[in-house]
Amino acid sequence: MKQHITKTQLDRLSEKGKKKLMTWLDGQRTRGVISENGWIYSKDFPLLSIGQMIEFVRENDKKHLWSWYFFDGPHAATKDVCDILWEAVKEVLEK
């Protein structure tokens, strides 16, 4: 099972989404490849883990739309949990 998003997934995030992600990350991140708090980085952005994405959607998706991706989304039964969560994170960031 995949544990982190890929650099390619992160690169597909719009500039607007990257700014929102950076705002959320402000104060939570340190620079480096792997920091002591478990963040893994691709340049200045972390390659979010499953746990970090759950934390993000719980804090930022007040309508709990992320649950749709798991139970009703078009590929809910066939996609990796990490990829399903990334879709939910992107949905929140791109609003």
Phi and psi restraints in degrees (value plus and minus 20) as a CYANA .aco file:
   2 LYS   PHI     -87.4   -47.4
   2 LYS   PSI     116.1   156.1
   3 GLN   PHI    -125.8   -85.8
   3 GLN   PSI     -42.7    -2.7
   4 HIS   PHI    -155.4  -115.4
   4 HIS   PSI     133.9   173.9
   5 ILE   PHI     -86.8   -46.8
   5 ILE   PSI     144.5   184.5
   6 THR   PHI    -116.4   -76.4
   6 THR   PSI     144.4   184.4
   7 LYS   PHI     -80.9   -40.9
   7 LYS   PSI     -57.8   -17.8
   8 THR   PHI     -81.0   -41.0
   8 THR   PSI     -63.5   -23.5
   9 GLN   PHI     -81.9   -41.9
   9 GLN   PSI     -65.2   -25.2
  10 LEU   PHI     -82.2   -42.2
  10 LEU   PSI     -61.3   -21.3
  11 ASP   PHI     -83.9   -43.9
  11 ASP   PSI     -44.7    -4.7
  12 ARG   PHI    -100.4   -60.4
  12 ARG   PSI     -26.4    13.6
  13 LEU   PHI     -92.5   -52.5
  13 LEU   PSI     116.7   156.7
  14 SER   PHI     -87.2   -47.2
  14 SER   PSI     146.6   186.6
  15 GLU   PHI     -81.7   -41.7
  15 GLU   PSI     -59.7   -19.7
  16 LYS   PHI     -79.1   -39.1
  16 LYS   PSI     -66.3   -26.3
  17 GLY   PHI     -83.6   -43.6
  17 GLY   PSI     -60.1   -20.1
  18 LYS   PHI     -85.1   -45.1
  18 LYS   PSI     -56.9   -16.9
  19 LYS   PHI     -85.9   -45.9
  19 LYS   PSI     -62.5   -22.5
  20 LYS   PHI     -84.7   -44.7
  20 LYS   PSI     -60.4   -20.4
  21 LEU   PHI     -83.2   -43.2
  21 LEU   PSI     -62.4   -22.4
  22 MET   PHI     -83.7   -43.7
  22 MET   PSI     -57.8   -17.8
  23 THR   PHI     -81.7   -41.7
  23 THR   PSI     -64.6   -24.6
  24 TRP   PHI     -84.5   -44.5
  24 TRP   PSI     -57.5   -17.5
  25 LEU   PHI     -96.7   -56.7
  25 LEU   PSI     -39.6     0.4
  26 ASP   PHI     -72.7   -32.7
  26 ASP   PSI     105.4   145.4
  27 GLY   PHI      67.1   107.1
  27 GLY   PSI     -32.8     7.2
  28 GLN   PHI    -121.8   -81.8
  28 GLN   PSI     -35.9     4.1
  29 ARG   PHI    -131.8   -91.8
  29 ARG   PSI     137.7   177.7
  30 THR   PHI    -146.0  -106.0
  30 THR   PSI     140.9   180.9
  31 ARG   PHI    -105.1   -65.1
  31 ARG   PSI     131.0   171.0
  32 GLY   PHI     118.0   158.0
  32 GLY   PSI     150.6   190.6
  33 VAL   PHI     -94.8   -54.8
  33 VAL   PSI     -70.8   -30.8
  34 ILE   PHI    -153.6  -113.6
  34 ILE   PSI     101.5   141.5
  35 SER   PHI    -116.1   -76.1
  35 SER   PSI     150.2   190.2
  36 GLU   PHI     -86.3   -46.3
  36 GLU   PSI     -40.5    -0.5
  37 ASN   PHI    -114.6   -74.6
  37 ASN   PSI      -9.4    30.6
  38 GLY   PHI      73.2   113.2
  38 GLY   PSI     -18.8    21.2
  39 TRP   PHI     -96.4   -56.4
  39 TRP   PSI     116.1   156.1
  40 ILE   PHI    -132.7   -92.7
  40 ILE   PSI     112.2   152.2
  41 TYR   PHI    -131.2   -91.2
  41 TYR   PSI     126.9   166.9
  42 SER   PHI    -141.4  -101.4
  42 SER   PSI      81.7   121.7
  43 LYS   PHI      39.5    79.5
  43 LYS   PSI    -138.4   -98.4
  44 ASP   PHI    -116.0   -76.0
  44 ASP   PSI     -24.6    15.4
  45 PHE   PHI    -130.2   -90.2
  45 PHE   PSI     123.4   163.4
  46 PRO   PHI     -98.8   -58.8
  46 PRO   PSI     130.5   170.5
  47 LEU   PHI    -109.5   -69.5
  47 LEU   PSI      75.1   115.1
  48 LEU   PHI     -76.7   -36.7
  48 LEU   PSI     120.4   160.4
  49 SER   PHI    -110.3   -70.3
  49 SER   PSI     151.1   191.1
  50 ILE   PHI     -76.9   -36.9
  50 ILE   PSI     -67.4   -27.4
  51 GLY   PHI     -82.8   -42.8
  51 GLY   PSI     -60.5   -20.5
  52 GLN   PHI     -87.1   -47.1
  52 GLN   PSI     -56.2   -16.2
  53 MET   PHI     -90.9   -50.9
  53 MET   PSI     -57.4   -17.4
  54 ILE   PHI     -81.3   -41.3
  54 ILE   PSI     -64.8   -24.8
  55 GLU   PHI     -79.1   -39.1
  55 GLU   PSI     -64.0   -24.0
  56 PHE   PHI     -81.3   -41.3
  56 PHE   PSI     -70.9   -30.9
  57 VAL   PHI     -88.9   -48.9
  57 VAL   PSI     -52.5   -12.5
  58 ARG   PHI     -84.8   -44.8
  58 ARG   PSI     -55.4   -15.4
  59 GLU   PHI    -102.2   -62.2
  59 GLU   PSI     -48.8    -8.8
  60 ASN   PHI    -137.1   -97.1
  60 ASN   PSI     -33.3     6.7
  61 ASP   PHI    -125.6   -85.6
  61 ASP   PSI      61.0   101.0
  62 LYS   PHI     -84.9   -44.9
  62 LYS   PSI     -43.0    -3.0
  63 LYS   PHI    -110.9   -70.9
  63 LYS   PSI     -21.4    18.6
  64 HIS   PHI      36.3    76.3
  64 HIS   PSI      20.2    60.2
  65 LEU   PHI     -86.0   -46.0
  65 LEU   PSI     -42.9    -2.9
  66 TRP   PHI     -79.1   -39.1
  66 TRP   PSI     -50.0   -10.0
  67 SER   PHI     -84.6   -44.6
  67 SER   PSI     -47.3    -7.3
  68 TRP   PHI     -79.0   -39.0
  68 TRP   PSI     -59.6   -19.6
  69 TYR   PHI     -81.7   -41.7
  69 TYR   PSI     -54.2   -14.2
  70 PHE   PHI     -99.1   -59.1
  70 PHE   PSI     -58.3   -18.3
  71 PHE   PHI    -124.4   -84.4
  71 PHE   PSI     -49.7    -9.7
  72 ASP   PHI    -146.6  -106.6
  72 ASP   PSI     -28.0    12.0
  73 GLY   PHI     -81.4   -41.4
  73 GLY   PSI     141.7   181.7
  74 PRO   PHI     -81.9   -41.9
  74 PRO   PSI     -45.4    -5.4
  75 HIS   PHI    -147.3  -107.3
  75 HIS   PSI       6.5    46.5
  76 ALA   PHI     -72.8   -32.8
  76 ALA   PSI     -59.0   -19.0
  77 ALA   PHI    -103.3   -63.3
  77 ALA   PSI     -37.9     2.1
  78 THR   PHI    -131.8   -91.8
  78 THR   PSI     -35.4     4.6
  79 LYS   PHI    -108.8   -68.8
  79 LYS   PSI     135.9   175.9
  80 ASP   PHI     -88.5   -48.5
  80 ASP   PSI     124.4   164.4
  81 VAL   PHI     -75.1   -35.1
  81 VAL   PSI     -61.6   -21.6
  82 CYS   PHI     -79.7   -39.7
  82 CYS   PSI     -64.5   -24.5
  83 ASP   PHI     -88.5   -48.5
  83 ASP   PSI     -56.9   -16.9
  84 ILE   PHI     -83.8   -43.8
  84 ILE   PSI     -65.0   -25.0
  85 LEU   PHI     -84.2   -44.2
  85 LEU   PSI     -59.0   -19.0
  86 TRP   PHI     -81.5   -41.5
  86 TRP   PSI     -59.3   -19.3
  87 GLU   PHI     -80.4   -40.4
  87 GLU   PSI     -61.0   -21.0
  88 ALA   PHI     -86.5   -46.5
  88 ALA   PSI     -62.8   -22.8
  89 VAL   PHI     -81.5   -41.5
  89 VAL   PSI     -66.3   -26.3
  90 LYS   PHI     -79.5   -39.5
  90 LYS   PSI     -61.7   -21.7
  91 GLU   PHI     -77.4   -37.4
  91 GLU   PSI     -64.3   -24.3
  92 VAL   PHI     -88.3   -48.3
  92 VAL   PSI     -63.5   -23.5
  93 LEU   PHI     -88.0   -48.0
  93 LEU   PSI     -52.1   -12.1
  94 GLU   PHI    -106.6   -66.6
  94 GLU   PSI     -23.1    16.9
